[in-house]
């Protein structure tokens, strides 16, 4: 059963990568606004941005590897590991997108990691 844990690891990595790719794409496309013309323009730009397309593709593949995980593990075991993607995204967001990382976020990341370790031991 241990060898199938790779499905969970791949799912987490692909899920984090998809979020980072889509963020990179949206940073290029622009900010959303509540106006019909702006939303339509934004949507059209997003549909053709290579980072967003790759991010959506990566997310789709991660859904496939998650299904492989679910074929081998209980959902109550496999699904919580996706929270590790948040940790990856937060760290990459800090270093590559200049996003803030304050004490509360660091504590939250530590709590997520502790919870995931406890879950993995169960």
C-alpha positions as CSV (number, residue, x, y, z in Angstrom):
1,X,0.0,0.0,0.0
2,X,2.9,2.3,0.7
3,X,4.0,2.4,-2.9
4,X,0.7,4.0,-3.8
5,X,1.3,7.0,-1.6
6,X,3.1,8.4,-4.6
7,X,-0.3,9.1,-6.0
8,X,-1.1,11.5,-3.1
9,X,2.3,13.2,-3.4
10,X,1.9,13.7,-7.1
11,X,-1.7,15.1,-6.6
12,X,-0.4,17.6,-4.0
13,X,2.4,18.8,-6.2
14,X,0.3,19.1,-9.3
15,X,-2.5,20.9,-7.3
16,X,0.0,23.4,-6.0
17,X,1.6,23.9,-9.4
18,X,-1.8,24.5,-11.0
19,X,-2.6,27.3,-8.5
20,X,0.8,28.9,-9.0
21,X,0.5,28.7,-12.8
22,X,-3.0,30.2,-12.8
23,X,-1.8,33.0,-10.4
24,X,1.1,33.8,-12.8
25,X,-1.4,33.9,-15.7
26,X,-3.8,36.1,-13.9
27,X,-1.0,38.4,-12.9
28,X,-0.4,38.9,-16.6
29,X,-4.1,39.1,-17.6
30,X,-5.1,41.7,-15.0
31,X,-7.5,42.2,-12.1
32,X,-11.2,41.4,-12.1
33,X,-13.7,44.2,-11.9
34,X,-17.5,44.1,-11.6
35,X,-18.3,45.5,-15.0
36,X,-19.7,43.4,-17.8
37,X,-17.1,44.7,-20.4
38,X,-14.1,44.2,-18.1
39,X,-15.2,40.7,-17.1
40,X,-15.7,39.6,-20.7
41,X,-12.4,41.0,-21.7
42,X,-10.7,39.4,-18.7
43,X,-12.3,36.0,-19.5
44,X,-11.2,36.1,-23.1
45,X,-7.7,37.0,-22.1
46,X,-7.6,34.3,-19.5
47,X,-8.8,31.6,-21.9
48,X,-5.8,32.3,-24.2
49,X,-3.1,32.8,-21.6
50,X,-0.6,29.9,-21.7
51,X,0.0,29.9,-17.9
52,X,-3.7,29.6,-17.2
53,X,-4.2,26.9,-19.9
54,X,-1.2,25.0,-18.4
55,X,-2.6,25.5,-14.9
56,X,-6.0,24.2,-15.8
57,X,-4.4,21.2,-17.6
58,X,-2.2,20.5,-14.5
59,X,-5.3,20.8,-12.3
60,X,-7.1,18.3,-14.5
61,X,-4.2,15.8,-14.3
62,X,-4.1,16.3,-10.5
63,X,-7.8,15.3,-10.4
64,X,-6.8,12.1,-12.2
65,X,-4.1,11.3,-9.8
66,X,-6.4,12.1,-6.9
67,X,-8.8,9.5,-8.3
68,X,-6.0,7.0,-8.3
69,X,-5.3,7.9,-4.7
70,X,-9.0,7.4,-3.8
71,X,-8.9,3.9,-5.4
72,X,-6.3,2.9,-2.8
73,X,-6.9,5.0,0.3
74,X,-9.9,6.1,2.3
75,X,-11.1,9.6,1.3
76,X,-10.7,10.6,5.0
77,X,-7.0,9.8,4.7
78,X,-6.2,11.0,1.2
79,X,-8.1,14.2,0.9
80,X,-6.6,16.1,3.9
81,X,-3.1,15.8,2.3
82,X,-4.3,18.3,-0.2
83,X,-3.8,20.9,2.6
84,X,0.0,20.5,2.0
85,X,-0.6,22.2,-1.3
86,X,-1.5,25.3,0.6
87,X,1.8,25.2,2.4
88,X,3.7,24.9,-1.0
89,X,1.6,27.7,-2.5
90,X,2.1,30.0,0.5
91,X,5.9,29.6,0.4
92,X,6.2,30.0,-3.4
93,X,3.8,32.9,-3.3
94,X,6.1,34.6,-0.8
95,X,9.3,34.0,-2.8
96,X,8.0,34.4,-6.3
97,X,5.0,36.7,-6.1
98,X,6.1,38.9,-3.2
99,X,3.0,37.9,-1.2
100,X,3.1,38.6,2.5
101,X,4.1,36.1,5.1
102,X,3.3,37.2,8.7
103,X,3.4,35.3,12.0
104,X,-0.2,34.2,11.8
105,X,0.4,32.6,8.4
106,X,3.5,30.9,9.6
107,X,1.6,29.5,12.6
108,X,-1.2,28.4,10.3
109,X,1.3,26.6,8.1
110,X,2.8,24.8,11.1
111,X,-0.6,23.7,12.3
112,X,-1.4,22.4,8.8
113,X,1.8,20.5,8.7
114,X,1.3,19.1,12.2
115,X,-2.2,18.0,11.4
116,X,-1.0,16.3,8.2
117,X,1.8,14.4,10.1
118,X,-0.7,13.3,12.7
119,X,-3.0,12.1,10.0
120,X,-0.2,10.3,8.2
121,X,0.6,8.4,11.4
122,X,-3.1,7.3,11.8
